[in-house]
Structures are given as structure tokens and as C-alpha cells.
Amino acid sequence: MKRVLIIVVIAAAVLYAADFLSLRFGIPARNAVGSVTVHTFYSVKLKNGKTEFDYAGDHDVGCTNSLLPQYGMKPCWYAVRHTEEQIKIDSGSPNNPHLF
């Protein structure tokens, strides 16, 4: 069991290093960084218990053309599939006497 765990950890480290080196040196030839347009919505929970959705606009998000997250950015294949961003805002509970 210990050997299997060590082999899996080493294989994961080799995969991450190979992905990083491929992105860093452009093998195969490609742009290292791309961008995806993300649609942003505010999800506002009102005091009466209902939720209101407000459109906040679009913005471009940087992504890497790699298999795994690199340089602090998501991979483009993942970012393309998740183009909606929801920001949750809670206006507080009317039954909570300790709001102020």
C-alpha cells in the first residue's frame, strides 16, 4: 500500500512538472495564456427570504492553455465551461436582533 501511494504521488508530481514545462517552453507551439469572457451576476438574499438576481456585466478572465492550473490561473478548458460567476450578497436576517 505504501509503494502504491508513493508511485501515485511521484506520477502526479511528474505530470504537473511536465505540464508546467510544456507551458513554459511552448511545447507544442501555442499561446501560453488565453482569455475567456465571464458573465457576472449578483445573488442578493433579501430580508423577506427571497433572492434577487442582478446582472453585473461581463469581464475577461485570463487562463492558461494547459492541463492543470498554472501561474495562478485556471486552465482554459475549465474556464470555457464555467462562464457564469455568481457573487452572493446577504442583506441579513430580520429575526437577528444583533445586526447593529
Residue pairs with C-beta under 8 A, 6 or more apart in sequence:
15 67
15 68
16 68
19 66
19 67
19 68
19 70
20 66
20 70
21 27
22 28
22 66
23 32
23 64
23 65
23 66
23 70
23 71
24 32
26 32
30 65
31 65
32 64
32 65
33 62
33 63
33 64
33 65
33 71
33 73
34 62
34 63
34 64
34 65
34 76
35 60
35 61
35 62
35 63
36 60
36 61
36 63
36 76
36 79
36 80
36 83
37 58
37 59
37 60
37 61
37 83
38 58
38 59
38 60
38 61
38 79
38 83
38 84
38 85
39 55
39 58
39 83
39 84
39 85
40 55
40 56
40 57
40 58
40 59
40 84
40 85
40 86
40 87
41 53
41 54
41 55
41 56
41 84
41 85
41 86
41 87
42 53
42 54
42 56
42 86
42 87
42 89
43 51
43 52
43 53
43 86
43 87
43 88
43 89
44 51
44 52
44 53
44 54
44 89
44 91
45 51
45 88
45 89
45 90
45 91
46 52
46 91
47 91
47 92
47 93
47 94
48 94
56 87
61 74
61 79
62 73
63 73
63 74
63 75
63 76
63 78
63 79
63 80
64 70
64 71
64 73
64 74
64 75
64 76
65 75
65 76
66 75
67 75
67 77
68 75
69 75
74 82
92 99
93 99
